Amino acid sequence: MPTQPFDVILGSNFIVAAQVNYDPVKLTINFIQNGKTDSFSIMPSGSKITEWAPLILAAGALDCLPCSDPDIISILREVAELFNPTPSVIKTDFPHQLRLTNYQPCRARMRRYSPEETRTLREHIKELYQAGYARPSVSPYSANPFIVPKSDGSARVVINFRPLNKITIRVEYRFQELA
């Protein structure tokens, strides 16, 4: 089967092969086919999308991609709903509980952040609140967030749970008992 642009839609190879125009200022990709221009926003305004935006772009651009195989387009249309802009929350029937060696709450002292780190943290927390993944808490436990660079140079917010991990009783299951 010949290589199709769908395999590399998120990379520069696709942009070159499909001859699309990428506008890094407006964060749009413009597809031109048969004299018609279709513009797709990488981060649609008003959406609660972060790292899922490229998948939305890929699913939304099916009609204007140069592809000669209708079977591939049909398959992609069938699975397009898998690229929901909002990641799902896994719901379980049981409460998650940590067993601790002592129940003295771990409280991390708030650390100082540079103005850029503060801005990044505020944006990240705002996204989590808007998406419904975070809520205000009055828990006596606290852990510090910090920022580490991703391989592409952007920021990743992570939480330091090491103090809590130190007092957590590990539950070890043997595979024979699980079967």
C-alpha positions in Angstrom: 0.0 0.0 0.0 1.5 3.4 -0.9 2.3 5.8 2.0 -0.6 8.1 2.9 -0.3 11.5 4.5 -2.4 10.4 7.4 0.6 8.5 9.0 2.5 11.8 9.5 -0.2 14.4 9.7 1.2 15.8 13.0 4.7 16.2 11.6 6.6 18.4 9.1 6.7 15.6 6.6 2.9 15.8 6.2 3.0 19.6 5.9 5.5 19.3 3.1 3.8 16.4 1.3 0.3 18.0 1.5 1.7 21.4 0.6 -0.2 23.1 3.4 0.4 26.6 4.8 1.2 26.7 8.5 0.8 30.0 10.3 2.7 29.9 13.6 1.3 33.3 14.7 -2.4 32.5 14.2 -1.8 28.8 15.0 -3.6 27.7 11.8 -3.0 25.2 9.0 -4.5 26.0 5.6 -5.3 23.3 3.2 -5.7 24.3 -0.5 -7.3 21.8 -2.8 -9.1 22.5 -6.1 -8.9 26.2 -5.5 -10.7 25.9 -2.2 -8.9 26.9 1.1 -9.9 25.2 4.3 -8.4 26.7 7.5 -8.1 24.7 10.7 -7.1 26.2 14.1 -4.6 24.1 16.0 -6.1 25.4 19.3 -9.8 26.1 18.6 -10.9 29.2 20.5 -13.3 28.4 23.4 -12.3 24.7 23.4 -10.8 23.1 26.5 -8.1 21.5 24.4 -4.4 21.3 25.2 -2.3 18.4 23.9 -5.4 17.0 22.1 -5.6 19.8 19.5 -3.4 18.0 16.8 -5.8 15.0 16.9 -8.8 17.3 16.4 -7.0 18.9 13.5 -6.2 15.4 12.0 -9.8 14.2 12.4 -11.3 17.5 11.1 -9.1 17.7 8.0 -10.2 14.5 6.3 -12.2 16.1 3.5 -9.3 18.3 2.2 -6.4 15.9 2.4 -5.0 14.6 -0.8 -5.7 10.9 -0.7 -6.5 8.5 -3.5 -7.7 5.6 -1.3 -11.4 5.9 -0.3 -11.0 2.9 2.0 -8.5 4.8 4.2 -10.8 7.8 4.3 -13.7 5.5 5.3 -11.8 3.9 8.1 -10.6 7.3 9.4 -14.2 8.6 9.4 -15.3 5.6 11.4 -12.7 6.3 14.1 -12.9 10.1 14.0 -15.0 10.1 17.1 -12.2 8.6 19.1 -10.4 11.9 18.8 -12.7 13.6 21.2 -11.3 17.1 22.1 -11.7 16.4 25.8 -9.9 13.4 27.4 -12.2 11.2 29.4 -12.1 10.6 33.1 -11.8 7.0 34.1 -14.7 6.2 36.5 -14.4 3.3 38.9 -16.9 1.6 41.3 -14.5 1.6 44.2 -12.9 4.5 46.2 -9.1 4.8 45.9 -7.4 4.8 49.2 -3.8 5.1 50.3 -2.6 3.2 53.3 0.0 5.2 55.2 2.5 4.4 57.9 1.4 7.4 59.8 -1.4 9.8 59.3 0.4 13.0 60.0 -0.3 15.0 56.9 2.6 15.8 54.5 2.6 19.6 54.0 5.0 21.0 51.5 6.1 24.6 52.0 5.2 26.7 49.0 8.4 27.4 47.0 9.2 30.5 45.1 8.6 30.7 41.3 10.0 33.0 38.7 7.4 35.3 36.9 7.4 32.9 33.9 7.0 29.8 36.1 4.1 31.6 37.9 2.5 32.4 34.5 2.9 28.8 33.3 1.5 27.3 36.6 -1.5 29.7 36.5 -2.3 28.8 32.9 -2.0 25.1 33.6 -4.2 25.3 36.7 -6.8 27.3 34.8 -6.9 24.6 32.1 -7.4 21.9 34.7 -10.2 23.9 36.4 -11.9 24.6 33.1 -11.7 21.0 32.0 -13.1 19.8 35.3 -10.0 17.9 36.4 -9.2 20.2 39.4 -11.2 21.7 42.1 -10.5 23.7 45.3 -9.3 21.7 48.2 -9.1 22.1 51.9 -7.0 18.9 52.4 -4.3 19.1 55.0 -1.9 17.4 52.5 -0.1 19.5 50.0 2.6 18.9 47.4 4.6 21.3 45.3 4.3 21.6 41.6 7.4 22.3 39.5 8.1 22.8 35.9 10.4 20.6 33.8 11.2 21.2 30.1 9.8 18.8 27.5 12.0 17.6 24.7 10.4 20.2 22.3 11.3 23.0 24.7 7.8 23.6 26.1 7.0 23.4 29.8 5.5 20.4 31.7 4.0 20.9 35.1 4.6 18.0 37.5 3.9 17.4 41.1 6.4 16.3 43.7 4.7 13.5 45.7 7.9 12.0 47.1 7.1 13.0 50.7 3.7 11.2 50.4 5.3 8.2 48.7 7.7 7.8 51.6 4.9 7.2 54.1 2.7 5.1 51.7 2.5 1.4 52.4 3.1 -0.4 49.2 0.6 -3.1 48.2 2.3 -5.8 46.3 0.3 -8.3 44.4 1.7 -11.6 43.2 0.5 -12.4 39.6 -0.6 -15.9 40.7 -3.1 -14.4 43.2 -4.6 -12.1 40.5 -5.4 -14.8 38.0 
